[in-house]
Amino acid sequence: MSVNSASATFVDRHIGARRQADIDSMLKAVGYGTVDALVDTAVPNGIRQDVALRLKDALSEVEVLAELRKLAAKNKTAVQMIGQGYYDTVTPAVIRRNILEAPAWYTAYTPYQPEISQGRLEALLNFQTMVQDLVGLPIANASLLDEATAVAEAVLMMRRANKNKAAHDGKTVLDADCLPQTIAIVKGRAEALGFEVEVADLSQGLPDGVINGVVLQQPGVSGRVFNHAAVIAAAKERGALVTVAADLLALTLITPPGEQGADIAVGSTQRFGVPLFFGGPHAAYMAVAKGLERSMPGRLVGVSKDDAGVPAYRLALQTREQHIRREKATSNICTAQALLAIVSSFYAVYHGPDGLKAIAETTHSHAATIAASLKAAGLDVLHTSFFDTVTVSVPGKAAAIIAAAEAKGINLRHIDGDTVGVSADETTTQAIVAGVLEAFGAAAVDAAAGTDTEFALDAAVERSSGYLQHPVFNTHRSETQLLRYIRRLSDRDLALDRTMIPLGSCTMKLNATAEMEAISWPEFASIHPFAPDSQTVGWRELITDLEDQLTEITGYDQVSLQPNAGSQGELAGLLAIRGYHLSRGDDQRTVCLIPASAHGTNAASAVLAGMKVVVVATAPDGSIDHDDLNAKIEANKDVLSAIMITYPSTHGVYDADVREVCDSVHSAGGQVYVDGANLNALVGLAQPGKFGGDVSHLNLHKTFCIPHGGGGPGVGPVAAKAHLAPFMPGNAATWTEGNDVPISASRFGSAGVLPISWAYVKLMGAEGLTEATKSALLAANYVAARLNEYFPVLYTGEGGLVAHECILDLRGLTAKTGVTAEDVAKRLIDYGFHAPTLAFPVAGTLMVEPTESEDLVEIDRFIDAMITIRKEIDQVANGDFSVENSPLRHAPHTASAVVSSDWTRQYPREQAAFPVHHLKQDKYFPPVGRIDGAAGDRNLICSCPPLSEFED
Ligand SMILES: *Cc1c(COP(=O)(O)O)cnc(C)c1O
């Protein structure tokens, strides 16, 4: 590991501790002479890959950007009027540059530590308020993965929440005017869970039979705006719950689903300022009627109070989530689309209610002009009541019209050989309208055609209620004011641009700026997911190339990049296993073994895949308890579907006997799912596809540098052996049935962020990637070695070494002093740090993952903070102050607490705010003190509170 050339390479910049002197001092602390000696001891010989990764040579930043430019040039931008759930939009520059492209926002972690996340929590609360107002329902989450999966979540929620005995076990009915990708995703989920789905034209009334829940779409994929009041009333009459998938922009003009009696509203917020991104990432929303909030999936921001009684935000009702509820969780959603939800919320803050309405009216009037002109030209416009989408019957001529439009640089929707769809949006202009009409061979009639009353919105669905009245949507009109609001919020938060975020299992490593550059280039960002293949050559080349590299890295035979979070990769992988067993007539193989230490998403995903979870115990040394494993394999050998193991384990150790575990499961006829979220400990050293795995998911938002975005976007590719190839996710837009159950709304999921991982792999090359893994091991072992005497490291493997993370056990100190792991986590905030992972996978512990990207100086700063905190714990032990009166229990300290004139604490103010010297220059004060989450859960407030709450 030495630097040969004078000018630093990208690898030098990605890896924090790369100077030989730093490496040597870390090795010395760990007690090894060379990094390779350490790695050779830590990683079991039996799983080591014997050949280097076959990847192309590393490129420089300049070269990578040039390659990306070449790929971008192979895509063709066009006026995107295809619709079908995706609409062009303008991302205001102030939002693009200062949020989407700003590290203070995109490098933040999920706001589990609310005291250092008040800025993004406020933005997400704005998102929830925006959704609640527009859909007319009282509680919205923030957020879900895409519209189609949000509908699937709503369907599952209706199945859980429908308490009407007669209706509970009935079928789920979807309107035929739902998006095709929505219908496909719901059918795929339903098949695994064994409930009936019927698709019917609900404008003709409800079908016969017992109905659990109904899904409607407003406007429908045909563009039709239909008054749902009667069908919703009929459904309720029959004991069914009702979900409406609704377009938020349309709802500025149309009666919201909540006012028509819907129980749940879902949809995409993409057209609120988020680029098309070739299909994602975009935030989906879900809002529910009162009484349903506790069974709602996804994250929910609520208002609570801090220890001084100051209102403060935090994630509410977390006990619903998969981390705690595991196989009883309401859904498997973990990473969602926080950054995109934040962008959408700021779009509403930027435009305000009047601005949004004006955009909607202009969009509608362009669509009306198109409809009236086509009608005047003698064409058959299929619906008279629409918002932005006009469907035209053109018998036998669809292909020719679409080709004519394409020649003018306009993409229209090819519905079938006889029907064309045209969707207007925020970017539509009169010139574009004229181009569309020419493609149809219709003369552009004068603007008065737009006022043809036949194409006015049906008066019965015209919205009369107000929305977005809260000051936040009405005060930031000038860019100066908005810029400062954005900055004010991001200044409240700690993200990677200020401090290391040593979160075990989450791999918060460098998100290099060069890797981020391409995502907002129009040739990537402005491509519609259903654009013709001829316009997406560059995108598909990049995607295939990335799939190939990941195939090589993991040792599997194929990779699909479709799943848009780790949880979705898990579901895709488990559905593949399920499909495989079914194809062999092994219908009874439904049991999934999951170690007790697994991430909560594992169990939740297994349930969604129709499996029964059987938990395998942990041995005292943290590895899988073999006796228990063998007993459970034996007891379930005829019904065993799979085991889900995490490797290295969530305990941060390479279990030496992983091959043995895989072999026992295989010989009982089961498949092995390797959770690859910890791949940062494997890349270049070992391949799950070679040491026994049949299928894995990876987290590109961990190992492969996609930033965490404050809780998403994510990409959770599924990688599998050849025998599972027929069961990899298919394309939801065209899928009707078959083994290739689609997992996300669009074919390549969060395509928009794939250039980040593509660039990372190219910049590092095989050697750089392998070196990164080794450096991550060195850093984790250095932290473990330095801190072990202060906080014992719970689990170690061969040679007393850990893998890429280590668990610090606080339980002994807690028993002795009352100081908890949470106290330490909160006290770290006073030192300017984001806490390590708290209480996972073992309660009462902290799990530290420094990653390869941190400099030794930063790692040492963290270690010094932890050692100083240990001294404070000793002060409690020595009776200097009680735990209740300690700086640990009172942490974090706000500026207002520290400067208060009635300081009565038993420790000095300096110790509160400046426990180590360097903080005097660089001090982060959290905006609120420790937050009482439970109080907020008892009294749930999930919208922007009146501003008066924040005064006094
Ligand atoms: C992060 C993680 C997951 C879930 O990934 P998401 O993208 O948040 O859905 C699953 N397993 C492990 C071990 C993880 O660390």
The ligand as a Tripos MOL2 file, in Angstrom:
@<TRIPOS>MOLECULE
LIG
   15    15     1     0     0
SMALL
NO_CHARGES

@<TRIPOS>ATOM
      1 C1        -29.0930   -1.8650    5.3810 C.3       1 LIG1
      2 C2        -29.3460   -3.3020    5.5410 C.ar      1 LIG1
      3 C3        -30.4800   -3.9240    4.9660 C.ar      1 LIG1
      4 C4        -31.6280   -3.1710    4.3350 C.3       1 LIG1
      5 O1        -31.3200   -2.3060    3.3120 O.3       1 LIG1
      6 P1        -32.3110   -1.1250    2.9200 P.3       1 LIG1
      7 O2        -31.7230   -0.5500    1.6950 O.co2     1 LIG1
      8 O3        -32.3400   -0.1520    4.0530 O.co2     1 LIG1
      9 O4        -33.6680   -1.6850    2.6670 O.co2     1 LIG1
     10 C5        -30.5710   -5.2930    5.0660 C.ar      1 LIG1
     11 N1        -29.6500   -6.0200    5.7240 N.ar      1 LIG1
     12 C6        -28.5730   -5.4470    6.3270 C.ar      1 LIG1
     13 C7        -27.5830   -6.3070    7.0530 C.3       1 LIG1
     14 C8        -28.3900   -4.0700    6.2610 C.ar      1 LIG1
     15 O5        -27.3420   -3.4990    6.8650 O.3       1 LIG1
@<TRIPOS>BOND
     1     1     2 1
     2     2     3 ar
     3     2    14 ar
     4     3     4 1
     5     3    10 ar
     6     4     5 1
     7     5     6 1
     8     6     7 2
     9     6     8 1
    10     6     9 1
    11    10    11 ar
    12    11    12 ar
    13    12    13 1
    14    12    14 ar
    15    14    15 1
@<TRIPOS>SUBSTRUCTURE
     1 LIG1         1 GROUP 0 **** ****
